[in-house]
Amino acid sequence: MNCEDLWNIFRKNDITFFTGVPDSTFKSWMSFLNDMHGEGLTNIIACNECEAIAAAAGFHLASGKLGVAYMQNAGEGKIVNPITSLADPEVYSIPLLLLIGWRGEPGKSDEPQHKKMGRVTLPILETLEIPYRILPEDIDEAASVIAEMKKTALDNHAPAAIIIKKGTMEKYEARKECKTSYEMSREDAIKAIIDCLDGSEAIVSTTGKASRELFEYRVAKGDTPRDFYTVGSMGCCASIALGIALQKPDKKVFVFDGDGAVIMQMGALATTGHYKPKNFYHIVFDNQSYDSTGGQPTISDTINFEQVAVACGYVSAKTVETKEQLMSALDLMKVAEGPSMLIIKVNKGARKDLGRPTTTPIENKEAFMAFLEKD
Ligand SMILES: Cc1ncc(C[n+]2csc(CCOP(=O)(O)OP(=O)(O)O)c2C)c(N)n1
């Protein structure tokens, strides 16, 4: 289905408010929303899916109309609370439309982190008593499904969901591409950091392409991959690292994070700043985009991560843009006390032939635990 056609259906139904976190299943639609923001529709790039539910609820309170919260099914797990305690008919009874991308659909191959969620995507909606339909590829059928779900949500004064399968949406060339022109790519920076560390540090890397690039560099260098590649649970890698750093105070723990992931769980900076592990080093690859799901913009261009980290209690924070700046910042970081943050401005994009970890998550966990146990 073409994005213009889908937009025409929403417009005819007077549905013009959208908010959410991107998903690769319908990435073209998210790029379209971003292009069209302010041109007949509103698109709020949410920090996480709970915020999207709350913002769509706020939109309803102010307009009486139906807002759409879009997300990958990974986010469906996150929204259980605002759905049951805010939008539910037994609480404020707020109509919302959920647009959920279906990763891990049973019978289709997908990555391990999507399997369980793919299997429980529809059962969770059933448990939450949320009526749903799958978006048909045919435009006329799609129009009647959207009209039906709008009526259901408004009649019930409650959420209703539309599920989008992989491959439903046609490709769309974004007009408002988020362009970056820095010296390094995320992969360049990852390689430079690995080459600069002494190998004794524990590394926890974030969801998406950063972990894939780190894994491939380990393999290319002939190292046994022994970092913790957080394949799912977006936004959680800094907190995983916090748990490790507090437990292993003599081990330097590095976090390889993404700007989108930091924004998703920004409260983790406050926890880290409060407990102040001296051995905690937080590297943020800021490409101003959700690169791993299609390069949709994050809102990092208006965030000063340096100031946020320091305000949360990090001992130091610095932003760099060039490899030379990166090298001198790393030299300082290696001898500095944490928690410390290094923000690296990098270009969005990745190699076309980037692979995925060839070890299973359990093999990865075991290798990582064995590595941590060594000293
Ligand atoms: C709760 C949740 N919502 C959405 C996703 C889909 N998702 C996977 S990676 C990713 C983008 C991560 O962006 P960022 O942290 O900026 O790193 P980048 O991809 O740019 O390196 C998204 C949105 C997810 N895995 N989990």
The ligand as a Gaussian input file, in Angstrom:
#p B3LYP/6-31G(d) Opt

LIG

1 1
 C       10.378000      -0.733000      22.868000
 C       10.901000      -0.713000      21.470000
 N       10.421000       0.185000      20.592000
 C       10.890000       0.210000      19.326000
 C       11.830000      -0.684000      18.910000
 C       12.318000      -0.699000      17.464000
 N       13.691000      -0.245000      17.372000
 C       14.758000      -1.090000      17.337000
 S       16.210000      -0.327000      17.154000
 C       15.453000       1.176000      17.056000
 C       16.221000       2.432000      16.774000
 C       17.313000       2.707000      17.768000
 O       17.745000       4.030000      17.574000
 P       19.038000       4.586000      18.273000
 O       19.089000       4.147000      19.692000
 O       19.138000       6.037000      18.003000
 O       20.230000       3.804000      17.550000
 P       20.619000       3.758000      15.980000
 O       19.734000       2.743000      15.360000
 O       20.442000       5.129000      15.410000
 O       22.056000       3.338000      16.012000
 C       14.057000       1.070000      17.201000
 C       13.101000       2.193000      17.179000
 C       12.282000      -1.616000      19.859000
 N       13.209000      -2.542000      19.571000
 N       11.805000      -1.618000      21.109000

